Amino acid sequence: MTTASLWRRLDHLQPLLIGMLAVLGLMTVFSADADWGRQVVWVILGACAYVAASAFDYRRLRPVALALYAGMLLLLLAVHLVGHTALGARRWLSVAGFPLEPSELSKLLLVVVLAAYLSRSDRVSWRTFGAALLLAAAPLCLVLTQPDLGTTIVIAGIVVGMLFLAGARAWQLFSIVFAAGAALPMLPYLLHGYQRRRLEIFLDPTQDPLGAGYNLLQARIAVGAGGFFGQGWLHGQQGQLGFVPERATDFVFAIFAEEFGLLGSLILLAVFGTLLIRLLRSAALAPDRFGELLAGGVFVMILVQVVENVGMNIGVLPIAGIPLPLISYGGSATISTLAALGLVQSVTLRRRAMAMRGVKDSSSAALGTITRRAQA
């Protein structure tokens, strides 16, 4: 494939959207008084990972999916054995001085593994359905016991979303909902004390405004203080005075909303929405089922994180400690997200000619194709 051909096949809008999010993320991290210089380094490393993943032929991942799965489990086990503890959770490994969070990497690796497995057949039998759940059960349990409820929710979302995109039947997906409902009484015994308290305080944060409800209340105040146009970059009082906790990570959206207001928040969500549509487009134009599910899995991974992070910042979802992709401070999350998006670009670069698929080059056609595949 010539350079000119590669350039024509490239999704030019995707890196533009990614760049916009990365710039907005650096601005917000700087405003939140986090280690801005380190975040710049992580974005640069993530950009390198994006380019490398785009150039890499994603189809080479399918034969090594089992090895990737084993490596993922070893990393998660290493966290329990030799990981570092901070804020009551053991989630990090030190690799050549770099704080690696394997749970962030595990999200991408699980997408690859499930895409490889589900692409083996055109339909999701009960055997395939059960095996996919078993594949996800081991990393999910290892992450939950770190404890990391946020990543556990993302992993569960990835599994359900990819099964849906792979064509799982409605009653198969309903069985997951039924099993989750049956296991709900056991939830208090699976969660740590502060996690149970988060769920309790979600219904009424005013019952403990200076304790468990403080984070949520301050985030709501910051979002409301932004008004329509915001207070201006570096001028948000809740963020600048340090009232919003974890303002560079979990509650970064509250800082952004305070400074850029409702208008800026809608623009941010529009950028995310456009990026997600481009991911669906890449899935619809993939040359094979593996590429389709790989791009679809990355779509689900980012969608769940955006919905949960924004939802918990405005108080419509419980606090679960999920970063906002490319906006929140963090090296592992930034690099793994950009690598995942690079793999989707790799799928786009190797797509079939659109005439062979009978699909127009439009986001609406991509959405329609994915919907029809799921309902088949």
C-alpha positions in Angstrom: 0.0 0.0 0.0 1.5 3.3 -1.1 1.9 6.4 1.1 -0.7 8.2 -0.9 -3.2 5.3 -0.5 -2.6 5.2 3.2 -3.1 9.0 3.5 -6.5 8.7 1.6 -7.6 5.8 3.9 -6.6 7.7 7.1 -9.5 9.0 9.3 -8.2 12.6 9.4 -11.0 13.7 11.7 -10.1 11.2 14.4 -6.6 12.6 15.3 -8.0 16.2 15.1 -10.6 15.3 17.7 -8.1 13.5 19.9 -5.8 16.6 19.7 -8.6 18.9 20.8 -9.4 16.6 23.8 -5.7 16.4 24.7 -5.3 20.2 24.7 -8.4 20.7 26.7 -7.2 18.1 29.1 -3.8 19.7 29.6 -5.5 23.1 30.2 -7.8 21.6 32.8 -4.9 19.7 34.5 -2.9 22.8 34.6 -5.8 24.7 36.2 -6.3 21.9 38.7 -2.7 22.5 39.9 -1.6 18.9 39.1 1.9 18.0 37.8 1.3 19.6 34.4 4.8 18.9 33.1 4.4 15.1 33.7 1.0 15.1 32.0 2.6 16.7 28.9 5.2 13.9 28.9 2.4 11.3 29.2 0.5 12.9 26.3 3.6 12.8 24.1 4.2 9.1 25.0 0.6 8.4 24.3 0.9 10.2 20.9 3.8 7.9 20.1 1.7 4.9 21.1 -1.1 6.2 18.9 1.2 6.4 15.9 2.8 3.0 16.5 -0.6 1.4 17.0 -2.0 3.0 13.8 1.0 1.7 11.8 0.7 -1.7 13.4 -1.4 -4.3 11.5 -4.1 -5.0 14.1 -4.7 -8.4 12.6 -1.5 -9.6 14.1 -3.0 -9.3 17.5 -5.6 -12.1 16.9 -3.1 -15.0 17.0 -1.5 -13.8 20.2 -4.7 -13.0 22.0 -4.2 -15.9 24.5 -0.7 -14.6 25.3 -2.0 -11.1 25.9 -4.7 -12.5 28.2 -2.1 -14.4 30.2 0.1 -11.3 30.4 -2.9 -9.2 31.6 -3.6 -11.7 34.4 0.0 -11.8 35.4 0.2 -8.0 35.7 -3.0 -7.9 37.8 -1.7 -10.6 40.0 1.6 -8.7 40.4 -0.4 -5.8 41.7 -1.7 -7.9 44.6 1.8 -9.3 45.3 4.2 -6.4 44.9 2.0 -3.4 44.0 2.0 0.0 45.7 -0.8 1.1 48.0 -2.2 4.6 47.9 -5.6 6.0 49.2 -6.5 2.6 50.5 -6.1 0.7 47.2 -3.3 -1.4 45.8 -3.3 -0.6 42.1 0.1 0.4 40.9 3.4 -1.2 39.8 6.7 0.7 39.5 8.3 -0.1 36.1 11.6 1.7 35.6 10.3 4.5 37.8 7.1 4.8 35.8 3.9 4.3 37.9 2.0 1.7 35.8 -1.6 1.0 36.6 -2.3 -2.5 35.1 -6.1 -2.1 35.5 -6.0 0.7 32.9 -4.1 -1.4 30.5 -6.4 -4.4 31.2 -9.4 -2.6 29.7 -7.7 -2.4 26.3 -6.3 -6.0 26.5 -9.7 -7.4 27.4 -11.2 -5.6 24.3 -8.5 -7.3 22.1 -9.1 -10.7 23.7 -12.9 -10.6 23.5 -12.7 -9.3 19.9 -10.5 -12.2 19.0 -12.7 -14.8 20.7 -16.1 -13.5 19.5 -14.9 -13.1 16.0 -14.4 -16.8 15.6 -18.1 -17.2 14.7 -20.8 -15.1 13.1 -23.3 -15.7 16.0 -23.1 -15.9 19.7 -24.2 -19.3 20.9 -24.8 -20.0 24.6 -21.4 -21.7 24.7 -19.6 -18.7 23.2 -21.6 -16.4 25.5 -20.6 -18.3 28.6 -17.0 -18.6 27.6 -16.8 -14.8 27.0 -18.2 -14.2 30.5 -15.6 -16.6 32.0 -12.8 -14.8 30.1 -13.9 -11.5 31.7 -14.5 -13.0 35.2 -10.9 -13.4 36.1 -9.6 -9.9 35.4 -12.9 -8.4 36.8 -12.4 -10.2 40.1 -8.7 -9.2 40.3 -9.5 -5.6 39.7 -12.5 -5.6 42.1 -10.3 -6.8 44.9 -7.7 -4.1 44.5 -10.2 -2.5 45.1 -11.1 -0.6 42.0 -14.8 -0.3 41.6 -14.6 2.2 38.7 -12.5 -0.1 36.4 -14.7 -3.0 37.4 -17.7 -1.1 36.1 -15.9 -0.3 32.8 -14.9 -3.9 32.3 -18.5 -5.1 32.9 -19.7 -2.5 30.4 -17.1 -3.6 27.9 -18.3 -7.3 28.2 -22.0 -6.4 27.8 -21.4 -3.9 25.0 -19.2 -6.2 23.0 -21.6 -9.1 23.4 -24.3 -6.8 22.1 -22.2 -5.7 19.1 -21.3 -9.3 18.4 -25.0 -10.2 18.0 -25.9 -11.7 21.4 -29.6 -12.4 21.7 -31.8 -10.3 23.9 -32.4 -13.2 26.4 -28.7 -13.8 26.6 -28.1 -10.2 27.6 -31.2 -10.3 29.9 -29.6 -13.2 31.7 -26.7 -11.0 32.7 -29.2 -8.4 34.1 -31.0 -11.2 36.0 -27.8 -12.6 37.4 -26.7 -9.1 38.5 -30.1 -8.5 40.2 -29.8 -11.8 42.0 -26.3 -11.0 43.2 -27.4 -7.5 44.4 -28.0 -8.5 48.0 -24.3 -9.7 48.2 -23.0 -6.3 47.0 -22.5 -4.9 50.6 -20.3 -7.9 51.4 -18.2 -7.4 48.2 -17.6 -3.7 48.6 -15.3 -2.0 51.1 -16.7 0.3 53.7 -16.0 3.6 51.8 -17.5 2.1 48.6 -20.7 1.2 50.4 -20.8 4.6 51.9 -20.5 6.2 48.4 -23.6 4.3 47.3 -25.5 5.3 50.4 -24.6 8.9 50.1 -25.5 9.1 46.4 -29.2 9.2 47.3 -28.7 12.0 49.8 -25.3 13.6 50.1 -26.6 16.2 52.5 -26.8 13.6 55.3 -23.0 13.8 55.6 -22.0 17.1 54.0 -18.5 17.3 55.6 -17.8 13.6 55.2 -18.8 11.1 52.6 -21.1 13.6 50.8 -18.4 16.4 50.6 -17.0 15.3 47.3 -20.3 15.2 45.5 -21.6 18.4 47.0 -18.5 20.4 46.1 -18.5 19.0 42.5 -22.2 20.0 42.1 -21.4 23.5 43.4 -18.5 23.8 41.0 -20.6 22.7 38.0 -23.4 25.1 39.0 -21.0 28.0 39.6 -19.9 27.8 35.9 -23.2 29.1 34.7 -23.7 29.3 30.9 -20.3 30.8 29.9 -18.2 29.8 32.8 -15.9 31.8 35.1 -12.9 31.6 32.7 -9.8 29.5 32.5 -7.9 29.6 35.8 -10.7 31.6 37.4 -12.9 28.9 38.9 -13.1 29.6 42.6 -14.1 26.1 43.7 -11.2 24.6 41.8 -8.5 27.3 42.4 -9.2 27.3 46.1 -9.0 23.6 46.4 -12.6 22.9 47.5 -13.1 20.2 44.9 -11.3 17.0 45.9 -9.4 14.9 43.3 -9.9 17.8 40.9 -7.4 16.6 38.4 -8.6 13.0 38.2 -12.1 11.8 39.2 -13.7 15.3 39.4 -11.9 17.0 36.5 -15.2 17.5 34.7 -16.4 19.7 37.6 -13.3 21.9 37.2 -13.9 22.1 33.4 -17.6 23.0 33.8 -16.9 25.7 36.4 -14.3 27.4 34.1 -16.0 26.9 30.7 -19.6 26.7 31.8 -22.5 24.9 30.2 -21.5 26.0 26.7 -18.0 24.7 27.1 -19.3 21.4 28.6 -21.6 20.9 25.7 -18.8 21.5 23.2 -16.6 19.0 25.1 -19.4 16.4 25.0 -19.9 17.2 21.3 -16.3 16.4 20.6 -16.5 13.2 22.6 -19.7 12.3 20.7 -18.2 13.0 17.3 -15.1 10.9 18.2 -17.4 8.0 19.3 -19.3 8.2 16.0 -16.0 8.0 14.1 -15.2 4.8 16.1 -18.5 3.3 15.1 -17.8 4.3 11.5 -14.4 2.5 11.7 -16.2 -0.6 13.0 -18.7 -0.5 10.2 -16.0 -0.3 7.5 -13.7 -2.9 9.1 -12.3 -5.5 6.7 -13.1 -8.4 9.0 -15.2 -9.3 12.1 -12.2 -9.0 14.4 -11.6 -5.4 13.3 -15.2 -4.6 13.6 -15.4 -5.9 17.2 -12.0 -4.3 18.1 -13.2 -0.9 17.1 -16.6 -1.5 18.6 -15.0 -2.5 21.9 -12.9 0.7 22.0 -16.1 2.6 21.4 -17.8 0.9 24.4 -14.7 1.4 26.6 -14.6 5.2 26.0 -18.4 5.6 26.1 -18.8 4.0 29.5 -16.0 6.1 31.0 -17.4 9.4 29.6 -21.0 8.6 30.8 -19.9 7.5 34.3 -17.4 10.3 34.9 -19.7 13.1 33.8 -22.7 11.4 35.5 -20.9 11.2 38.9 -19.7 14.8 38.6 -23.2 16.2 38.1 -24.7 13.8 40.7 -26.8 11.5 38.5 -24.6 8.4 39.0 -22.7 7.1 42.1 -19.1 8.1 42.5 -17.0 5.2 41.2 -13.5 6.7 40.5 -13.5 6.6 36.7 -11.2 9.1 34.8 -12.5 11.2 31.9 -10.5 9.9 28.9 -7.8 12.3 27.7 -9.0 14.9 30.2 -8.1 13.5 33.6 -4.6 13.4 34.9 -2.8 10.1 34.7 -0.2 8.3 32.7 -1.5 4.8 32.3 -5.0 6.0 31.4 -3.7 8.5 28.8 -1.3 6.2 27.1 -3.7 3.2 27.0 -6.5 5.3 25.7 -4.4 6.7 22.9 -3.0 3.3 22.0 -6.6 2.0 21.8 -7.6 4.8 19.5 -4.5 4.0 17.4 -5.7 0.5 16.9 -9.0 1.8 15.6 -7.1 3.9 13.2 -5.2 0.8 12.2 -8.6 -0.9 11.4 -9.6 2.2 9.3 -6.4 2.2 7.3 -7.0 -1.5 6.3 -10.7 -1.2 5.5 -12.2 -2.6 2.4 -13.2 -0.4 -0.5 -16.6 1.0 0.4 -18.1 -0.2 -2.8 -17.4 -3.8 -1.8 -19.3 -3.3 1.4 -22.1 -1.3 -0.1 -21.9 1.3 2.7 -21.8 5.0 2.3 -18.9 6.9 4.0 -21.1 8.5 6.6 -21.6 8.1 10.3 -25.3 7.4 9.9 -24.5 4.3 7.8 -22.0 3.2 10.4 -24.6 3.4 13.1 -27.1 1.5 11.0 -24.7 -1.3 10.2 -23.8 -1.8 13.9 -27.5 -1.8 14.9 -28.4 -4.4 12.2 -25.4 -6.6 13.2 -26.6 -6.5 16.8 -30.1 -7.4 15.9 -29.2 -10.2 13.5 
